[in-house]
Amino acid sequence: MSVNQLIEIMAALFILLGAIVSVISALGMIRLPDVYTRSHAATKSATLSVLLCLFGAFVYFWIHDGYVSIRLILGIVFVFITAPVAGHLVCRAAYRSRVPLAEGSGDDALKLVLFGDEDVHGKSEVEQSK
């Protein structure tokens, strides 16, 4: 077995590992209880799976055809930068829209900072007592 064949097998393993992580991410999207944990599954593991697949394709084309694909490098950089930011913005929009946390999520320390003494419907405790 030559060095090129070993590197091609390594590239195929990167792509296979990316596919496995993608399946795990899809299962997390189905099984997790609320938008915040689903967003975590979508951004963290899906980003990793796409990066592994793109890196495997990059290595394969680099070794097999002998050229460096700028499109794959740009795809890797673009996904690495934009996916976590998009996940953060989805969670932030959901929280500010008062999407409830899942049962057993723990304390919500940000609620008092952002919303003060308002309840779920946006009314303060003073307005509710009237």
C-alpha positions as CSV (number, residue, x, y, z in Angstrom):
1,M,0.0,0.0,0.0
2,S,1.4,3.4,-1.0
3,V,1.3,6.6,1.0
4,N,-1.3,8.1,-1.4
5,Q,-3.6,5.2,-0.8
6,L,-3.2,5.5,3.0
7,I,-4.0,9.2,2.8
8,E,-7.0,8.5,0.6
9,I,-8.3,6.0,3.2
10,M,-7.7,8.6,5.9
11,A,-9.8,11.1,3.9
12,A,-12.5,8.5,3.5
13,L,-12.5,8.0,7.3
14,F,-12.8,11.7,7.9
15,I,-15.9,11.7,5.6
16,L,-17.3,8.6,7.4
17,L,-16.7,10.1,10.8
18,G,-18.5,13.3,9.6
19,A,-21.5,11.3,8.5
20,I,-21.6,9.5,11.8
21,V,-21.5,12.8,13.8
22,S,-24.2,14.1,11.5
23,V,-26.5,11.2,12.4
24,I,-25.8,11.8,16.0
25,S,-26.7,15.5,15.5
26,A,-30.0,14.5,13.8
27,L,-30.8,12.2,16.7
28,G,-30.1,15.1,19.1
29,M,-32.4,17.3,17.2
30,I,-35.2,14.8,17.5
31,R,-34.6,13.7,21.1
32,L,-33.8,16.9,23.0
33,P,-36.6,18.7,24.8
34,D,-36.4,22.4,23.9
35,V,-35.2,24.9,21.4
36,Y,-32.1,25.7,23.4
37,T,-30.7,22.2,23.6
38,R,-31.8,21.4,20.0
39,S,-29.9,24.5,18.9
40,H,-26.8,23.1,20.7
41,A,-27.1,19.8,18.9
42,A,-27.6,21.6,15.6
43,T,-24.7,24.0,15.9
44,K,-22.0,22.0,17.7
45,S,-22.3,18.6,16.2
46,A,-23.6,19.6,12.8
47,T,-20.7,22.1,12.4
48,L,-18.3,19.4,13.4
49,S,-19.8,16.9,10.9
50,V,-19.7,19.4,8.0
51,L,-16.2,20.4,8.8
52,L,-15.0,16.7,8.9
53,C,-16.7,16.0,5.6
54,L,-15.3,19.1,3.9
55,F,-11.8,18.4,5.3
56,G,-12.0,14.8,4.1
57,A,-12.9,16.0,0.6
58,F,-10.1,18.6,0.7
59,V,-7.5,16.0,1.6
60,Y,-8.8,13.6,-1.0
61,F,-8.6,16.1,-3.8
62,W,-5.3,17.4,-2.6
63,I,-3.7,14.0,-2.7
64,H,-5.6,12.3,-5.5
65,D,-5.7,15.2,-8.1
66,G,-2.9,17.3,-6.8
67,Y,-4.6,20.6,-6.4
68,V,-5.7,22.7,-3.4
69,S,-9.4,23.5,-3.6
70,I,-10.0,27.1,-2.6
71,R,-13.8,26.5,-2.6
72,L,-13.4,23.8,0.1
73,I,-11.2,26.0,2.2
74,L,-13.7,28.8,1.9
75,G,-16.5,26.4,2.8
76,I,-14.6,25.3,5.9
77,V,-14.0,28.8,7.0
78,F,-17.5,30.0,6.3
79,V,-19.2,27.1,8.2
80,F,-16.7,27.4,11.1
81,I,-17.6,31.1,11.5
82,T,-21.3,31.3,10.7
83,A,-22.8,28.2,12.2
84,P,-22.1,29.0,15.9
85,V,-23.1,32.6,15.4
86,A,-26.4,31.5,13.9
87,G,-27.1,29.1,16.7
88,H,-26.4,31.8,19.3
89,L,-28.8,34.2,17.5
90,V,-31.5,31.6,17.3
91,C,-31.2,30.9,21.1
92,R,-31.1,34.6,21.8
93,A,-34.2,35.3,19.8
94,A,-36.0,32.4,21.4
95,Y,-35.1,33.6,24.9
96,R,-36.2,37.2,24.2
97,S,-39.4,35.8,22.8
98,R,-39.9,34.1,26.1
99,V,-39.8,30.5,24.8
100,P,-39.9,28.4,28.0
101,L,-37.0,26.3,29.1
102,A,-37.4,22.5,29.4
103,E,-38.5,21.1,32.8
104,G,-35.5,20.5,35.0
105,S,-33.2,22.9,33.1
106,G,-32.1,24.6,36.3
107,D,-32.0,28.2,37.4
108,D,-32.7,31.0,34.9
109,A,-30.4,33.8,36.2
110,L,-30.8,35.9,33.1
111,K,-34.5,36.3,33.5
112,L,-34.3,38.9,36.3
113,V,-31.6,40.8,34.5
114,L,-33.5,41.1,31.2
115,F,-37.1,41.1,32.2
116,G,-37.0,42.3,35.8
117,D,-40.2,41.4,37.7
118,E,-42.3,40.7,34.6
119,D,-44.1,37.4,34.3
120,V,-44.4,35.3,31.1
121,H,-47.0,37.7,29.5
122,G,-44.9,40.8,30.0
123,K,-46.9,42.3,33.0
124,S,-45.1,43.3,36.1
125,E,-46.2,42.0,39.5
126,V,-47.7,45.5,40.4
127,E,-49.9,45.4,37.2
128,Q,-51.1,41.9,38.0
129,S,-52.3,42.9,41.5
130,K,-54.7,45.5,40.1
